[in-house]
Amino acid sequence: MHISAIAGGVGGARFLRGLLAHLAASPDPDRRSARVTAVVNTGDDTTMHGLRITPDLDTVMYTLGGAVHEEQGWGRRDESRVVSSELAAYGTGPDWFTLGDRDLGTHVFRTQLLREGLPLSAVVERLCQRWLPGGVPAGGLPGGPTVRLLPMSDDDVETHVHLTDGRTVHFQEWWVRLRASVPATGFSQVGVDAASPAPGVLEALRDADAVLLPPSNPVVSIGTVLGVPGVREALRDGGAPVVGVSPILGGKAVRGMADACLSAIGAETSALGVAGLHADLLDTWLVDDDADGALHGTSVPGAAPGRGRVLARPLLMSSPQAAADLAGAALDAALATGRRPRRSAA
């Protein structure tokens, strides 16, 4: 079995960890030996102190590799900040984006490999040799499910945010320093129109037995990946059933500031508002059974005929088991749909 997912940061990472736990514990041998491919957003990437930083890729890698700071959901556990303190003493910033010493080691190594001419996808593979040896997460069993991380593109893409006060800032400044307190009027994914999917991305999305959209930010994570030329078409016209999980419960974001992103593009902060952004892709959309249970059995507005069914399930990933149950429910929905005939190119 081959399962692909499009992932952003913390929500995507925890969902993927839950998916791997579900697969490893399954009595179904096809699930226990499944291959998982995660296509990860790189639109949040930035350069600081001369180092190339890939926040979403690192969050997914650390989470699946058992090294993430659980309380934060990002960064390394048991972290220290000696280097950042020294940089602050020199008066060099930014002081709002503090890098831990362990994390810096990853950024230094990544930047070194990029400067040697390796594409980002090859660099990610090198990094994962440490964290996901053989594709098996830390603590995984031989013969169990495997996971491969792919950046959405080897080309640089950076998200810039247009603010109501007239400024345009990098997404990281708006998200981390400003905490989205200054309203945005829109986003520019600089470079995305000219970007190419990284090697293996389109094949993973077209040929999978299931494609899952975890509860990642629908605008600047999932939306950015879908903006890479060819990705949306691979999902819409390929044969893999697509199941998405709402990051909005009862009109509120589960974590982060997805509501600010939705407002910036004029989308409604609701489970169906997010589903509408992916309506042309979805076979099934999962909403929370408690907060949005009334939507169960309806259809996503704008979905293709016979597609876009809405199912209510528990969505809160309040524990590792809850995350595993959610991922299992998403996979069940996809496999119940089965592969569709591919649409021929016009």
Buried (B, 14 or more C-beta within 10 A) or exposed (E): BBBBBBBBBBBBBBBBBBBBBBBBEBEEEEBBBBBBBBBBBBBBBBEBBEBBBBBBBBBBBBBBBBBBBEEEBBBBBEBEBEBBEEBEEEEEEEEEBBBBBBBBEBBBBBBEBBEEEBBBBBBBBEBBEEBBEEBBBEEBEEEBBBBBBBBBBBBBBBBBBBBEEEEBBBBBBBBBBBEBEBEBBEBEBBBBEEBBBBEEBBBBBBBBBBBBBBBBBBBBBBBBBBBBEBBBBBBBBBBBBBBBBBBBBEEEBBBBBBBBBBBBBEBBBBBBBBBBBBBBBBBBBBBBBEBBEEBBEBBBEBBBEEBBBBBBBBBBBEEEEBBBBBBBBBBBBBBEBEBBEEEEEE
